[in-house]
Amino acid sequence: MSCTALAHFLGFSLTFEVRPEGGGIGISHDRPPKRFNPAVPNEARMYDYAMGGKDNYRADRDAAERIGAALPSALAGVRENRQFMRRAVRHLLSIDVRQFLDLGCGMPGRGNVHDLVAAADPPATVVYVDNEPMVVNHFQALLSSSSVATALLADLRRPGDILSSPEVRKLIDFRRPVGIVLTAVLHYFEDEDDPAGLVKEFVSAVAPGSHVVLTHYHAGGIPPADRVATAEFAAALDVTMAERDRADIEALFGKLVLLEPGLVPPPRWRPDRLLRDSTGWLLAGVARKP
């Protein structure tokens, strides 16, 4: 898969360096380049390439293709996740949800939540939340002229801080339904972090009629070799890729009511095009607070 796609899929902010003389790709944690240099791969541009964009350079594409050899199907998994998010948000917009919390949003790409929301109802509001300064800086720059969308630097392990923050309180009215987006994020939390409890705390703050949009890594859905490679990659980066089974993932929704077709691979959630075979990397679902 592409290096930004893998970085985004693993939920980790990375800077990649292409070493001279075919020395491979070096990975450093949260070390942004000191200045613009099109000869050095950049995370935002590599993610753009991963999603089929054109705002990238040869170095970005070369670095992406090198990692592509490691886990070829994971790039398709990233796209499945993104496409599911778009369909789920459009569904919520179609039932008059007009405010969204995108938790663990990751780097901006094409078809962000605020883009979908603005196309449906320009006054509708969006708050992005991430614990990576680089991610939040990108979104803040992108949204600098917006009065209805913003980005917040915060840790999802502290829901109270997020829910009480001025940025959230300014744009989110908790007396009305909220779309809580948690795509490809909860598998970064160990069981001792109590991800189900974190979801419950966010859900307890929102009005009935709110929805949770969720995807989670499903190790049981991919070949054993890919499962081992993913675990090794995550260990090398010192990040978690929790291997929860279907029942554990469904339990993250708590007492919410899963919409049809339930918890399924992302391409099978209300497809809007010819259904393709799933990569198996993720399970996806949308659930309503009754």
Summary of the structure (lengths in Angstrom):
residues: 290
radius of gyration: 18.2
end to end distance: 39.2
largest distance: 59.2
contacts: 950
relative contact order: 0.14
helix: 42%
strand: 16%
